[in-house]
């Protein structure tokens, strides 16, 4: 199944303040409103996705924050379920060496021995692993918990949650609630954005043959936008294809066979090429071939 996603950026916003934590909850009473419980925590992270869960684990696994109370809020009612029997997800990330090193700091007992340029991993798998690791620090996301509003106090931030009678008083609030961050809007943090008039088509490709050497990520920069084929296994690869709005509708209406034909054309045909790019690429290939004979002898894109 193919999915269509509009490309946007996400933003994390933070506010620091000096705050001493009391292990007890207190009662707050504002005017005629009934009193509510205020739970005192050191760090509140709004959003239990990849960014929020990784941030929570970074704090929890650091000796500097060993005594800090951390709360992870998640607006969804359930967490992603990962199973070996489920089909590959269309949403993947390419983890480079620095990302892998970061994850290794979370689990120093099981360091990675992979020296590859990058690893392609499903978003759900990454999130599930991060949340599972958080359990060892007695941190689990509070589901159905979304920040309704917050106020700056002298030495803390008071957070009101939707559909909950308990407020939070925290020393640090981290907004990891997506590119349409409501916390960012409430904090009046301005952003710059513009429309590229492009869409990103993502898909999972099943290869025609079992390919034990499917370990190379392929990318081609076309006048219409880049296309990339990222290896998942011997039998599957992940596709990310950025195209103009005028082109995406046509592609999404194609049958699977027609869509695969267009992918092959995009990777191999001269239809999408630019003459200037061809000239530069051929010169580079010729240079490396003369410098190190045989260096360019490798498989074509696996479909």
TORDOFI-822594 format. One record per residue (C-alpha): x, y, z; residue number from 1. Coordinates in pm, whole numbers, plus 50000, padded with zeros to 5 digits. Layout:
REM residues N
<pt><u>X</u><v>Y</v><w>Z</w><n>NUM</n></pt>
...
***
This chain:
REM residues 303
<pt><u>50000</u><v>50000</v><w>50000</w><n>1</n></pt>
<pt><u>50134</u><v>50343</v><w>49908</w><n>2</n></pt>
<pt><u>50099</u><v>50646</v><w>50125</w><n>3</n></pt>
<pt><u>50114</u><v>51014</v><w>50031</w><n>4</n></pt>
<pt><u>50278</u><v>51257</v><w>50269</w><n>5</n></pt>
<pt><u>50320</u><v>51634</v><w>50245</w><n>6</n></pt>
<pt><u>50678</u><v>51725</v><w>50330</w><n>7</n></pt>
<pt><u>50710</u><v>51952</v><w>50633</w><n>8</n></pt>
<pt><u>50958</u><v>52026</v><w>50910</w><n>9</n></pt>
<pt><u>50923</u><v>51960</v><w>51282</w><n>10</n></pt>
<pt><u>51044</u><v>52179</v><w>51565</w><n>11</n></pt>
<pt><u>51136</u><v>52117</v><w>51926</w><n>12</n></pt>
<pt><u>51107</u><v>52411</v><w>52161</w><n>13</n></pt>
<pt><u>51232</u><v>52421</v><w>52519</w><n>14</n></pt>
<pt><u>51219</u><v>52654</v><w>52813</w><n>15</n></pt>
<pt><u>51456</u><v>52620</v><w>53107</w><n>16</n></pt>
<pt><u>51400</u><v>52749</v><w>53456</w><n>17</n></pt>
<pt><u>51549</u><v>52691</v><w>53798</w><n>18</n></pt>
<pt><u>51324</u><v>52464</v><w>53999</w><n>19</n></pt>
<pt><u>51341</u><v>52261</v><w>54319</w><n>20</n></pt>
<pt><u>51126</u><v>51950</v><w>54317</w><n>21</n></pt>
<pt><u>50910</u><v>51835</v><w>54601</w><n>22</n></pt>
<pt><u>50808</u><v>51468</v><w>54589</w><n>23</n></pt>
<pt><u>50454</u><v>51551</v><w>54701</w><n>24</n></pt>
<pt><u>50166</u><v>51695</v><w>54507</w><n>25</n></pt>
<pt><u>50014</u><v>52024</v><w>54617</w><n>26</n></pt>
<pt><u>49673</u><v>52187</v><w>54587</w><n>27</n></pt>
<pt><u>49630</u><v>52491</v><w>54364</w><n>28</n></pt>
<pt><u>49322</u><v>52712</v><w>54377</w><n>29</n></pt>
<pt><u>49261</u><v>52988</v><w>54123</w><n>30</n></pt>
<pt><u>48970</u><v>53217</v><w>54205</w><n>31</n></pt>
<pt><u>48622</u><v>53063</v><w>54181</w><n>32</n></pt>
<pt><u>48746</u><v>52747</v><w>54009</w><n>33</n></pt>
<pt><u>48758</u><v>52428</v><w>54217</w><n>34</n></pt>
<pt><u>49103</u><v>52335</v><w>54347</w><n>35</n></pt>
<pt><u>49313</u><v>52091</v><w>54145</w><n>36</n></pt>
<pt><u>49608</u><v>51871</v><w>54228</w><n>37</n></pt>
<pt><u>49945</u><v>51989</v><w>54099</w><n>38</n></pt>
<pt><u>50201</u><v>51713</v><w>54045</w><n>39</n></pt>
<pt><u>50561</u><v>51830</v><w>54076</w><n>40</n></pt>
<pt><u>50809</u><v>51697</v><w>53818</w><n>41</n></pt>
<pt><u>51149</u><v>51807</v><w>53693</w><n>42</n></pt>
<pt><u>51114</u><v>51749</v><w>53319</w><n>43</n></pt>
<pt><u>50798</u><v>51720</v><w>53110</w><n>44</n></pt>
<pt><u>50821</u><v>51600</v><w>52749</w><n>45</n></pt>
<pt><u>50509</u><v>51649</v><w>52537</w><n>46</n></pt>
<pt><u>50506</u><v>51390</v><w>52258</w><n>47</n></pt>
<pt><u>50606</u><v>51025</v><w>52280</w><n>48</n></pt>
<pt><u>50722</u><v>50982</v><w>51921</w><n>49</n></pt>
<pt><u>51078</u><v>50936</v><w>51800</w><n>50</n></pt>
<pt><u>51199</u><v>51274</v><w>51924</w><n>51</n></pt>
<pt><u>51016</u><v>51273</v><w>52255</w><n>52</n></pt>
<pt><u>51102</u><v>50915</v><w>52352</w><n>53</n></pt>
<pt><u>51467</u><v>50961</v><w>52251</w><n>54</n></pt>
<pt><u>51484</u><v>51281</v><w>52455</w><n>55</n></pt>
<pt><u>51331</u><v>51108</v><w>52758</w><n>56</n></pt>
<pt><u>51580</u><v>50823</v><w>52729</w><n>57</n></pt>
<pt><u>51872</u><v>51064</v><w>52693</w><n>58</n></pt>
<pt><u>51776</u><v>51225</v><w>53024</w><n>59</n></pt>
<pt><u>51695</u><v>50898</v><w>53200</w><n>60</n></pt>
<pt><u>52020</u><v>50726</v><w>53099</w><n>61</n></pt>
<pt><u>52242</u><v>51018</v><w>53200</w><n>62</n></pt>
<pt><u>52398</u><v>51008</v><w>53548</w><n>63</n></pt>
<pt><u>52350</u><v>51385</v><w>53566</w><n>64</n></pt>
<pt><u>51972</u><v>51342</v><w>53572</w><n>65</n></pt>
<pt><u>51954</u><v>51026</v><w>53780</w><n>66</n></pt>
<pt><u>51747</u><v>51187</v><w>54057</w><n>67</n></pt>
<pt><u>51519</u><v>51384</v><w>53825</w><n>68</n></pt>
<pt><u>51155</u><v>51297</v><w>53779</w><n>69</n></pt>
<pt><u>51067</u><v>51274</v><w>53410</w><n>70</n></pt>
<pt><u>50717</u><v>51263</v><w>53260</w><n>71</n></pt>
<pt><u>50648</u><v>51164</v><w>52898</w><n>72</n></pt>
<pt><u>50309</u><v>51272</v><w>52763</w><n>73</n></pt>
<pt><u>50151</u><v>51106</v><w>52458</w><n>74</n></pt>
<pt><u>49825</u><v>51226</v><w>52306</w><n>75</n></pt>
<pt><u>49752</u><v>50897</v><w>52128</w><n>76</n></pt>
<pt><u>49546</u><v>50626</v><w>52298</w><n>77</n></pt>
<pt><u>49782</u><v>50342</v><w>52206</w><n>78</n></pt>
<pt><u>50144</u><v>50283</v><w>52113</w><n>79</n></pt>
<pt><u>50269</u><v>50121</v><w>51789</w><n>80</n></pt>
<pt><u>50277</u><v>49742</v><w>51800</w><n>81</n></pt>
<pt><u>50577</u><v>49577</v><w>51636</w><n>82</n></pt>
<pt><u>50567</u><v>49218</v><w>51513</w><n>83</n></pt>
<pt><u>50795</u><v>49013</v><w>51289</w><n>84</n></pt>
<pt><u>50487</u><v>48891</v><w>51104</w><n>85</n></pt>
<pt><u>50362</u><v>49238</v><w>51013</w><n>86</n></pt>
<pt><u>50443</u><v>49387</v><w>50670</w><n>87</n></pt>
<pt><u>50713</u><v>49651</v><w>50655</w><n>88</n></pt>
<pt><u>50595</u><v>50002</v><w>50737</w><n>89</n></pt>
<pt><u>50627</u><v>50274</v><w>50473</w><n>90</n></pt>
<pt><u>50771</u><v>50513</v><w>50732</w><n>91</n></pt>
<pt><u>51144</u><v>50455</v><w>50781</w><n>92</n></pt>
<pt><u>51451</u><v>50647</v><w>50893</w><n>93</n></pt>
<pt><u>51813</u><v>50631</v><w>50781</w><n>94</n></pt>
<pt><u>52023</u><v>50618</v><w>51097</w><n>95</n></pt>
<pt><u>52374</u><v>50749</v><w>51039</w><n>96</n></pt>
<pt><u>52677</u><v>50677</v><w>51256</w><n>97</n></pt>
<pt><u>52603</u><v>50964</v><w>51496</w><n>98</n></pt>
<pt><u>52244</u><v>50846</v><w>51549</w><n>99</n></pt>
<pt><u>52365</u><v>50492</v><w>51614</w><n>100</n></pt>
<pt><u>52624</u><v>50624</v><w>51860</w><n>101</n></pt>
<pt><u>52348</u><v>50813</v><w>52040</w><n>102</n></pt>
<pt><u>52140</u><v>50497</v><w>52075</w><n>103</n></pt>
<pt><u>52446</u><v>50308</v><w>52201</w><n>104</n></pt>
<pt><u>52475</u><v>50554</v><w>52489</w><n>105</n></pt>
<pt><u>52126</u><v>50441</v><w>52590</w><n>106</n></pt>
<pt><u>52232</u><v>50075</v><w>52597</w><n>107</n></pt>
<pt><u>52606</u><v>50046</v><w>52659</w><n>108</n></pt>
<pt><u>52578</u><v>49676</v><w>52742</w><n>109</n></pt>
<pt><u>52489</u><v>49590</v><w>52380</w><n>110</n></pt>
<pt><u>52704</u><v>49807</v><w>52150</w><n>111</n></pt>
<pt><u>52657</u><v>49782</v><w>51775</w><n>112</n></pt>
<pt><u>52926</u><v>49618</v><w>51564</w><n>113</n></pt>
<pt><u>52788</u><v>49760</v><w>51240</w><n>114</n></pt>
<pt><u>53031</u><v>49980</v><w>51046</w><n>115</n></pt>
<pt><u>52792</u><v>50065</v><w>50762</w><n>116</n></pt>
<pt><u>52733</u><v>50418</v><w>50643</w><n>117</n></pt>
<pt><u>52374</u><v>50404</v><w>50767</w><n>118</n></pt>
<pt><u>52097</u><v>50166</v><w>50870</w><n>119</n></pt>
<pt><u>51741</u><v>50182</v><w>50738</w><n>120</n></pt>
<pt><u>51496</u><v>50116</v><w>51021</w><n>121</n></pt>
<pt><u>51118</u><v>50148</v><w>51046</w><n>122</n></pt>
<pt><u>50998</u><v>50436</v><w>51263</w><n>123</n></pt>
<pt><u>50770</u><v>50207</v><w>51464</w><n>124</n></pt>
<pt><u>51062</u><v>49975</v><w>51543</w><n>125</n></pt>
<pt><u>51280</u><v>50262</v><w>51665</w><n>126</n></pt>
<pt><u>51001</u><v>50406</v><w>51879</w><n>127</n></pt>
<pt><u>50912</u><v>50066</v><w>52023</w><n>128</n></pt>
<pt><u>51276</u><v>49997</v><w>52119</w><n>129</n></pt>
<pt><u>51313</u><v>50338</v><w>52283</w><n>130</n></pt>
<pt><u>50995</u><v>50296</v><w>52485</w><n>131</n></pt>
<pt><u>51094</u><v>49944</v><w>52588</w><n>132</n></pt>
<pt><u>51427</u><v>50073</v><w>52711</w><n>133</n></pt>
<pt><u>51251</u><v>50351</v><w>52905</w><n>134</n></pt>
<pt><u>51066</u><v>50089</v><w>53109</w><n>135</n></pt>
<pt><u>51398</u><v>49994</v><w>53269</w><n>136</n></pt>
<pt><u>51406</u><v>50347</v><w>53410</w><n>137</n></pt>
<pt><u>51043</u><v>50317</v><w>53526</w><n>138</n></pt>
<pt><u>50922</u><v>50566</v><w>53266</w><n>139</n></pt>
<pt><u>50617</u><v>50492</v><w>53053</w><n>140</n></pt>
<pt><u>50426</u><v>50737</v><w>52836</w><n>141</n></pt>
<pt><u>50106</u><v>50873</v><w>52982</w><n>142</n></pt>
<pt><u>49859</u><v>50798</v><w>52703</w><n>143</n></pt>
<pt><u>49567</u><v>51026</v><w>52614</w><n>144</n></pt>
<pt><u>49761</u><v>51313</v><w>52769</w><n>145</n></pt>
<pt><u>49779</u><v>51638</v><w>52577</w><n>146</n></pt>
<pt><u>49881</u><v>51982</v><w>52696</w><n>147</n></pt>
<pt><u>49579</u><v>52213</v><w>52692</w><n>148</n></pt>
<pt><u>49767</u><v>52522</v><w>52803</w><n>149</n></pt>
<pt><u>50053</u><v>52629</v><w>53027</w><n>150</n></pt>
<pt><u>50161</u><v>52931</v><w>53227</w><n>151</n></pt>
<pt><u>50502</u><v>53059</v><w>53327</w><n>152</n></pt>
<pt><u>50544</u><v>53093</v><w>53703</w><n>153</n></pt>
<pt><u>50832</u><v>53239</v><w>53900</w><n>154</n></pt>
<pt><u>51035</u><v>52919</v><w>53922</w><n>155</n></pt>
<pt><u>50836</u><v>52671</v><w>53718</w><n>156</n></pt>
<pt><u>50586</u><v>52612</v><w>53441</w><n>157</n></pt>
<pt><u>50232</u><v>52507</v><w>53527</w><n>158</n></pt>
<pt><u>50078</u><v>52274</v><w>53271</w><n>159</n></pt>
<pt><u>49708</u><v>52200</v><w>53235</w><n>160</n></pt>
<pt><u>49625</u><v>51874</v><w>53061</w><n>161</n></pt>
<pt><u>49311</u><v>51801</v><w>52861</w><n>162</n></pt>
<pt><u>49056</u><v>51575</v><w>53030</w><n>163</n></pt>
<pt><u>49262</u><v>51546</v><w>53349</w><n>164</n></pt>
<pt><u>49211</u><v>51691</v><w>53696</w><n>165</n></pt>
<pt><u>49581</u><v>51688</v><w>53778</w><n>166</n></pt>
<pt><u>49802</u><v>51974</v><w>53661</w><n>167</n></pt>
<pt><u>50179</u><v>51953</v><w>53630</w><n>168</n></pt>
<pt><u>50436</u><v>52189</v><w>53769</w><n>169</n></pt>
<pt><u>50765</u><v>52139</v><w>53590</w><n>170</n></pt>
<pt><u>51107</u><v>52297</v><w>53565</w><n>171</n></pt>
<pt><u>51150</u><v>52217</v><w>53196</w><n>172</n></pt>
<pt><u>50890</u><v>52170</v><w>52923</w><n>173</n></pt>
<pt><u>51001</u><v>52014</v><w>52594</w><n>174</n></pt>
<pt><u>50765</u><v>52037</v><w>52298</w><n>175</n></pt>
<pt><u>50807</u><v>51727</v><w>52083</w><n>176</n></pt>
<pt><u>50448</u><v>51725</v><w>51963</w><n>177</n></pt>
<pt><u>50510</u><v>51735</v><w>51588</w><n>178</n></pt>
<pt><u>50550</u><v>51991</v><w>51315</w><n>179</n></pt>
<pt><u>50211</u><v>52146</v><w>51399</w><n>180</n></pt>
<pt><u>50315</u><v>52186</v><w>51761</w><n>181</n></pt>
<pt><u>50036</u><v>52336</v><w>51969</w><n>182</n></pt>
<pt><u>50286</u><v>52412</v><w>52246</w><n>183</n></pt>
<pt><u>50498</u><v>52609</v><w>52001</w><n>184</n></pt>
<pt><u>50191</u><v>52812</v><w>51905</w><n>185</n></pt>
<pt><u>50097</u><v>52871</v><w>52270</w><n>186</n></pt>
<pt><u>50454</u><v>52985</v><w>52337</w><n>187</n></pt>
<pt><u>50426</u><v>53219</v><w>52036</w><n>188</n></pt>
<pt><u>50744</u><v>53086</v><w>51881</w><n>189</n></pt>
<pt><u>50750</u><v>53206</v><w>51522</w><n>190</n></pt>
<pt><u>50867</u><v>52987</v><w>51234</w><n>191</n></pt>
<pt><u>50954</u><v>53030</v><w>50868</w><n>192</n></pt>
<pt><u>50796</u><v>52798</v><w>50617</w><n>193</n></pt>
<pt><u>50701</u><v>52789</v><w>50253</w><n>194</n></pt>
<pt><u>50539</u><v>52553</v><w>50008</w><n>195</n></pt>
<pt><u>50779</u><v>52364</v><w>49780</w><n>196</n></pt>
<pt><u>50484</u><v>52254</v><w>49563</w><n>197</n></pt>
<pt><u>50604</u><v>51896</v><w>49601</w><n>198</n></pt>
<pt><u>50481</u><v>51576</v><w>49759</w><n>199</n></pt>
<pt><u>50676</u><v>51280</v><w>49891</w><n>200</n></pt>
<pt><u>50552</u><v>50938</v><w>49783</w><n>201</n></pt>
<pt><u>50664</u><v>50659</v><w>50015</w><n>202</n></pt>
<pt><u>50620</u><v>50288</v><w>49949</w><n>203</n></pt>
<pt><u>50758</u><v>49947</v><w>50035</w><n>204</n></pt>
<pt><u>50888</u><v>49756</v><w>49734</w><n>205</n></pt>
<pt><u>50897</u><v>49378</v><w>49715</w><n>206</n></pt>
<pt><u>51191</u><v>49271</v><w>49500</w><n>207</n></pt>
<pt><u>51141</u><v>49019</v><w>49222</w><n>208</n></pt>
<pt><u>51427</u><v>48799</v><w>49346</w><n>209</n></pt>
<pt><u>51590</u><v>48730</v><w>49680</w><n>210</n></pt>
<pt><u>51901</u><v>48950</v><w>49684</w><n>211</n></pt>
<pt><u>52151</u><v>48875</v><w>49964</w><n>212</n></pt>
<pt><u>52357</u><v>49174</v><w>49849</w><n>213</n></pt>
<pt><u>52071</u><v>49424</v><w>49876</w><n>214</n></pt>
<pt><u>52277</u><v>49649</v><w>50104</w><n>215</n></pt>
<pt><u>52318</u><v>49958</v><w>49886</w><n>216</n></pt>
<pt><u>52101</u><v>50269</v><w>49906</w><n>217</n></pt>
<pt><u>52031</u><v>50420</v><w>49565</w><n>218</n></pt>
<pt><u>51943</u><v>50783</v><w>49506</w><n>219</n></pt>
<pt><u>51901</u><v>50985</v><w>49190</w><n>220</n></pt>
<pt><u>51848</u><v>51360</v><w>49167</w><n>221</n></pt>
<pt><u>51599</u><v>51438</v><w>48893</w><n>222</n></pt>
<pt><u>51466</u><v>51771</v><w>48762</w><n>223</n></pt>
<pt><u>51133</u><v>51677</v><w>48921</w><n>224</n></pt>
<pt><u>51290</u><v>51590</v><w>49258</w><n>225</n></pt>
<pt><u>51503</u><v>51316</v><w>49416</w><n>226</n></pt>
<pt><u>51411</u><v>50947</v><w>49420</w><n>227</n></pt>
<pt><u>51568</u><v>50699</v><w>49663</w><n>228</n></pt>
<pt><u>51557</u><v>50322</v><w>49708</w><n>229</n></pt>
<pt><u>51665</u><v>50216</v><w>50058</w><n>230</n></pt>
<pt><u>51739</u><v>49851</v><w>50145</w><n>231</n></pt>
<pt><u>51529</u><v>49687</v><w>50417</w><n>232</n></pt>
<pt><u>51610</u><v>49318</v><w>50365</w><n>233</n></pt>
<pt><u>51704</u><v>49067</v><w>50096</w><n>234</n></pt>
<pt><u>51350</u><v>49089</v><w>49962</w><n>235</n></pt>
<pt><u>51229</u><v>49443</v><w>50034</w><n>236</n></pt>
<pt><u>51335</u><v>49804</v><w>49987</w><n>237</n></pt>
<pt><u>51182</u><v>50135</v><w>50092</w><n>238</n></pt>
<pt><u>51101</u><v>50400</v><w>49832</w><n>239</n></pt>
<pt><u>51097</u><v>50777</v><w>49881</w><n>240</n></pt>
<pt><u>51013</u><v>50975</v><w>49569</w><n>241</n></pt>
<pt><u>50967</u><v>51354</v><w>49572</w><n>242</n></pt>
<pt><u>50762</u><v>51487</v><w>49282</w><n>243</n></pt>
<pt><u>50575</u><v>51807</v><w>49188</w><n>244</n></pt>
<pt><u>50210</u><v>51834</v><w>49285</w><n>245</n></pt>
<pt><u>50117</u><v>51817</v><w>48919</w><n>246</n></pt>
<pt><u>50287</u><v>51476</v><w>48889</w><n>247</n></pt>
<pt><u>50189</u><v>51303</v><w>49212</w><n>248</n></pt>
<pt><u>49821</u><v>51257</v><w>49131</w><n>249</n></pt>
<pt><u>49903</u><v>51074</v><w>48808</w><n>250</n></pt>
<pt><u>50150</u><v>50843</v><w>48982</w><n>251</n></pt>
<pt><u>49911</u><v>50760</v><w>49265</w><n>252</n></pt>
<pt><u>49639</u><v>50656</v><w>49020</w><n>253</n></pt>
<pt><u>49861</u><v>50399</v><w>48845</w><n>254</n></pt>
<pt><u>49834</u><v>50026</v><w>48902</w><n>255</n></pt>
<pt><u>50116</u><v>49858</v><w>49095</w><n>256</n></pt>
<pt><u>50269</u><v>49729</v><w>48772</w><n>257</n></pt>
<pt><u>50256</u><v>50071</v><w>48607</w><n>258</n></pt>
<pt><u>50395</u><v>50238</v><w>48919</w><n>259</n></pt>
<pt><u>50693</u><v>50000</v><w>48930</w><n>260</n></pt>
<pt><u>50755</u><v>50069</v><w>48561</w><n>261</n></pt>
<pt><u>50772</u><v>50443</v><w>48637</w><n>262</n></pt>
<pt><u>51016</u><v>50376</v><w>48921</w><n>263</n></pt>
<pt><u>51243</u><v>50182</v><w>48686</w><n>264</n></pt>
<pt><u>51217</u><v>50461</v><w>48432</w><n>265</n></pt>
<pt><u>51307</u><v>50721</v><w>48693</w><n>266</n></pt>
<pt><u>51620</u><v>50529</v><w>48794</w><n>267</n></pt>
<pt><u>51741</u><v>50416</v><w>48452</w><n>268</n></pt>
<pt><u>51582</u><v>50613</v><w>48169</w><n>269</n></pt>
<pt><u>51725</u><v>50926</v><w>48009</w><n>270</n></pt>
<pt><u>51376</u><v>51079</v><w>48010</w><n>271</n></pt>
<pt><u>51431</u><v>51231</v><w>48355</w><n>272</n></pt>
<pt><u>51796</u><v>51326</v><w>48304</w><n>273</n></pt>
<pt><u>51943</u><v>51673</v><w>48259</w><n>274</n></pt>
<pt><u>52217</u><v>51714</v><w>48000</w><n>275</n></pt>
<pt><u>52442</u><v>51913</v><w>48234</w><n>276</n></pt>
<pt><u>52412</u><v>51651</v><w>48506</w><n>277</n></pt>
<pt><u>52490</u><v>51373</v><w>48259</w><n>278</n></pt>
<pt><u>52809</u><v>51548</v><w>48147</w><n>279</n></pt>
<pt><u>52939</u><v>51604</v><w>48500</w><n>280</n></pt>
<pt><u>52848</u><v>51252</v><w>48613</w><n>281</n></pt>
<pt><u>53019</u><v>51087</v><w>48317</w><n>282</n></pt>
<pt><u>53336</u><v>51287</v><w>48377</w><n>283</n></pt>
<pt><u>53345</u><v>51180</v><w>48741</w><n>284</n></pt>
<pt><u>53286</u><v>50817</v><w>48647</w><n>285</n></pt>
<pt><u>53563</u><v>50831</v><w>48387</w><n>286</n></pt>
<pt><u>53805</u><v>50985</v><w>48638</w><n>287</n></pt>
<pt><u>53745</u><v>50720</v><w>48904</w><n>288</n></pt>
<pt><u>53757</u><v>50439</v><w>48650</w><n>289</n></pt>
<pt><u>54104</u><v>50549</v><w>48537</w><n>290</n></pt>
<pt><u>54225</u><v>50610</v><w>48892</w><n>291</n></pt>
<pt><u>54102</u><v>50278</v><w>49035</w><n>292</n></pt>
<pt><u>54006</u><v>50029</v><w>48761</w><n>293</n></pt>
<pt><u>53702</u><v>49822</v><w>48851</w><n>294</n></pt>
<pt><u>53578</u><v>50054</v><w>49126</w><n>295</n></pt>
<pt><u>53252</u><v>50121</v><w>48943</w><n>296</n></pt>
<pt><u>53169</u><v>49756</v><w>48878</w><n>297</n></pt>
<pt><u>52867</u><v>49693</v><w>49095</w><n>298</n></pt>
<pt><u>52507</u><v>49584</v><w>49067</w><n>299</n></pt>
<pt><u>52232</u><v>49798</v><w>48925</w><n>300</n></pt>
<pt><u>51941</u><v>49913</v><w>49135</w><n>301</n></pt>
<pt><u>51758</u><v>49591</v><w>49243</w><n>302</n></pt>
<pt><u>51445</u><v>49603</v><w>49030</w><n>303</n></pt>
***
